[in-house]
């Protein structure tokens, strides 16, 4: 029997999720239909589309920009949330549990899984994250669960990094006890094992004001699909680098397994997943 899935967003026409999930489904012998679902940017419309999907027998939905916070609110009010979604304040994966909407957030764990797939050591690592928006927020708990020793959150607007850490400390005991620091981007200095770019700068054409003394062994950009100045900068300083396509795959794989109960051999599928148009 065909199982139905969707990704809901605005815009949505260029989403790679349908193609990614078809490759996953084929690899485990499942017959699925995975649709791109456009939705007007309004709370009522989002709720109506989600309800219609699940009432029609849909199994699972991914949620993307600009609906991740609305999906969080829907699950918070009417159903349940995973710890990762509760801490992130955002939902990217929807399913029904006991007939009610349940939200998870697999973005941060998808990042961690990709870092581990790359062979980058996380246990005891000294990490810096640049950016303090939604993308950064979702990474803190999964990175701490993976055993990193410390996280410095650097942001153009220092007060936003401080406010984010303050709210996260209240949200989860692991974060409450963690070694967390804040900095402005230009004052971030010294040696880190891993630096992650979680800003939206890749879309703007601007570059980050990185200090000349800032160094790392590994540099990761959550963006993908083009020449990224952040990665070029650290590559020029001898760091190993990766763009964020594997994170997109990682979050999708976690959603798929949660919906279907089928584990995926993601590393083996990477050649197929990177060859997609
Ligand atoms: P997302 O959900 O992708 O994290 P967001 O919540 O809008 O998006 O956050 C964007 C992040 O990128 C913020 O940390 C923002 O810094 P500010 O908090 O100071 O605005 C950062 N950012 C965006 N453009 C930037 C730029 N040109 N230079 C430095 N940081 C930038």
Boltz pocket constraint, residues with backbone or C-beta under 6 A from the ligand:
constraints:
  - pocket:
      binder: B
      contacts: [[A, 130], [A, 131], [A, 132], [A, 133], [A, 134], [A, 135], [A, 136], [A, 155], [A, 156], [A, 157], [A, 160], [A, 185], [A, 198], [A, 199], [A, 200], [A, 201], [A, 204], [A, 206], [A, 207], [A, 208]]
      max_distance: 6.0
